Amino acid sequence: MKERNGKGAGVALVLLSAFLYGATPMLTKQTYLIGSDPLTSTLLRASLALPLLALIVVLKGESLLLKRHEILPMTATGLAGGVTMILLAGSYAYIPVGVATVMHFVYPVLVALLGRVWLKERLNGKKLLALVLSVSGILCFFERGGQVLDLRGVAMALCSGLTFACYVILMGRPVIRDMWYMRTAFWNAVFGVVAAGGYGLVTHGIRTDFDPRCYLYMLAVSVLTMGVAVPALKVGVRRIGSLPASVLSTLEPISSVILSAIFLGETISPMRLLGCVLVIASVVVIALAETKRSE
């Protein structure tokens, strides 16, 4: 009975994490309506998360400083995560939040492809099927006669999937994998500030004339993702395993599509709904392929 309750709690935690990841883009989109922009919102999100994450790491008794052998791997990982945040937030300014989230969710397929090129892993039949499903799903969003999608937003969303795929692979390297996850989250936030702040300084793209409510929106995003979603996913994976967690995480694009339709008035046609289903199916296939490989 205790084991069953533990797994039930694990399922609930993974679903909570996926729901929060799917819901927070709406808060980001809201900041654009009151004077912010993708770059500024990304900078606020990362910088507002730093004090909370630093406090958690210190209270745990962990060191905030990187060890010598952690510097280069964490720099590469953190910058990949920072660029991902900028690209994904940027896509919200051009295409519906739900569509952007679904397109970003091609990253599991991209991880498999990068694993083939980068790590020389074998691309089996299930991974090829996932690739076909994913590409077919994306093509459904370009239906004839439907609402025209801004190609800038599409490119940003897809590129965010690519950079996040790099981030996932780097997170799997031994040095980063062995770091405590909240310490890793702290340094991800640091490099998020570096990436967004550095790009903003070069391009003079950081705005300061936005509504003060933007601070509240992005603080909520930081707390809900870093303070709730990240630890919930970590504990959930520990209780139910990576495969069920991967499958349950497909709630993220589903919740994003549904919530953006309810609260932002975004609409989705039957063809694009089919695209969502195909992309999510590709994630499930990849999860099954990974399980088969680990057996």
CORTA-V285671 format. One record per backbone hydrogen bond with DSSP energy under -0.5 kcal/mol. CO is the residue of the C=O (numbers start at 1). NH is the residue of the N-H. If there is no record, write none. Layout:
((CO NH) (CO NH))
//
This chain:
((1 5) (2 6) (3 7) (4 8) (5 9) (6 10) (7 11) (8 12) (9 13) (10 14) (11 15) (12 16) (13 17) (14 18) (15 19) (16 20) (17 21) (18 22) (19 23) (20 24) (23 26) (23 27) (24 27) (24 28) (25 29) (26 30) (27 31) (28 31) (28 32) (29 32) (29 33) (30 33) (31 34) (31 36) (32 35) (34 211) (37 41) (38 42) (39 43) (40 44) (41 45) (42 46) (43 47) (44 48) (45 49) (46 50) (47 51) (48 52) (49 53) (50 54) (51 55) (52 56) (53 57) (54 58) (55 59) (56 60) (57 61) (57 62) (58 61) (67 70) (67 71) (68 71) (68 72) (70 74) (71 75) (72 76) (73 77) (74 78) (75 79) (76 80) (77 81) (78 82) (79 83) (80 84) (81 85) (82 86) (83 87) (84 88) (85 89) (86 90) (87 91) (88 92) (90 93) (91 94) (91 95) (94 150) (96 100) (97 101) (98 102) (99 103) (100 104) (101 105) (103 106) (104 107) (105 108) (106 109) (106 110) (107 111) (108 112) (109 113) (110 114) (111 115) (112 116) (113 117) (114 118) (114 119) (115 119) (115 121) (122 124) (124 128) (125 129) (126 130) (127 131) (128 132) (129 133) (130 134) (131 135) (132 136) (133 137) (134 138) (135 139) (136 140) (138 141) (139 142) (140 143) (143 146) (150 153) (150 154) (151 155) (152 156) (153 157) (154 158) (155 159) (156 160) (157 161) (158 162) (159 163) (160 164) (161 165) (162 166) (163 167) (164 168) (165 169) (166 170) (167 171) (168 172) (169 172) (170 173) (173 177) (174 178) (176 179) (180 183) (180 184) (181 185) (182 186) (183 187) (184 188) (185 189) (186 190) (187 191) (188 192) (189 193) (190 194) (191 195) (192 196) (193 197) (194 198) (195 199) (196 200) (197 201) (198 202) (199 203) (200 204) (200 205) (200 206) (205 207) (211 214) (212 215) (212 216) (213 217) (214 218) (215 219) (216 220) (217 221) (218 222) (219 223) (220 224) (221 225) (222 226) (222 227) (223 227) (223 228) (224 229) (225 230) (228 232) (229 233) (230 234) (231 235) (232 236) (233 237) (234 238) (235 239) (236 240) (237 241) (241 245) (242 246) (243 247) (244 248) (245 249) (247 250) (248 251) (249 252) (250 254) (251 255) (252 256) (253 257) (254 258) (255 259) (256 260) (257 261) (258 262) (259 263) (259 264) (260 264) (260 266) (269 273) (270 274) (271 275) (272 276) (273 277) (274 278) (275 279) (276 280) (277 281) (278 282) (279 283) (280 284) (281 285) (282 286) (283 287) (284 288) (285 289) (286 290) (287 291) (288 292) (289 293) (290 294) (291 295))
//
